[in-house]
Structures are given as C-alpha cells and as structure tokens.
Amino acid sequence: MTTSPESVSDIAKAIQLALGPVFLLTGIAGMLNVMSGRLSRIIDRGRTLTEGSGSHFSYHPEGIPDELKLLEKRRHITSSAITMCTISALLICLVILTLFLEVMLKIPLNWVIGALFMAATVAMVVGLAFFLREVHMAARSIRIPGTKRKGE
C-alpha cells in the first residue's frame, strides 16, 4: 500500500490540529499533579489526627472531630475536582482520536469534535471550580496565632 502525497499532507494537517489539544493535556496533567498533591496532604493530615497522640497538636484535642469533618469535606471536593479534570483529559484524548479518524476515513466529524471539545471544557471548568472551592475552604480553616480575620 502506497501513501499518496495528498494523504501524507492530510495526516500532517491532522497532526498540526492535534498539537493544541496535546498541549492542553499537558496543562491538565499539571493541574492533576497539584490536585493529587493536595489530596495527599489532606489524607496525611487526617491520618495524623486519627492515629497521632494528643502531644502533636498545638490546640485542644476537642477540636479534632471538627477538623476531621472539614478534612473529609475537603477530601471529597478535591476528589471531585480530580475526577472532573480526568474526564476532561479523556475527552481531549477523544478529540485527538476523532481528528485523526476524520482525516483517515474522510468523514466529516466537525460536530463530534466540537461537542467533545465543549464537553472537555465544561468538565475542566467544573473541576477547577471544585478545586477553587477546596482552596478557599483550606484558607478559611487556617488560623495564624496573633492575627485576626476580617470582621473580628
């Protein structure tokens, strides 16, 4: 089977079109790395609170159940953020696959590509919104001794 110059040119165009989504995958991978790091820290903190002795704490042990509840909420939100960003990455992979299918099979799949890309974008926005919520929850839960919060 020989490849005509036209089909090589078509494949080259598909590769060029796929570069944008590939770079987007790199960005999503970076975000997933940050989110999984936060999730690890949340889990480690929960383990410290449940398995550690009272001497490790700089506050009263009666506050531990409240902190564990907050950590569980943060864990759930972070897991949701990771899930949505992973779904976004999977949809971007489908965009790339569909771009190549369109070229290889010479079938117009513009609407599929557009729908997949829009779904990937929505999933990424939802994932980032979950991540932002978790960051704000973490920031609100931190008390630096000797400082006051707004409105206190």
Steps between C-alpha positions, in 0.01 A plus 500: 500500500650833396420830656415784268643846560147624559438251784839581656404867487163420660668305780746785554206740533334267751821492703514881494138520613567249779789703644270748675307231687827322585631817667168528682554144628836612639331781691232268633772256613664783695171586666440135587845487656422802720160362597631155585770665714231688693299181538806322641554778754134488605518123549830527690353763730197280565723205585707717733187610683352151531819305574717759675523573868367817658852635549530573124229762508542868567131538592243324711425138409126569515538686166616183323152371400417835337828503312444142385157597365654792311777276365240250378313779317826621348595145401166450327521831313860436394407150379217652297740754349741221405216299347376791289849591378568136412173487305613817322831335408320191371272715286802685359648162408175421318527834318847403377380155398202647316723749317703209363191293419360790302816520290559127464141406415417827322179533701385845613504481879514874576191489722640205699834676545326821608269319742787304655711813539212692658434212740871490589497873567190475720656211695818704549304805619306286750823336619668837547193631684519205742872563543441869571234410757741266677776763503261751658388244758863434590581870521201566729599217733851631566550711810835672539558582868504871579298604191136589459267416215302765318204611708639384836 
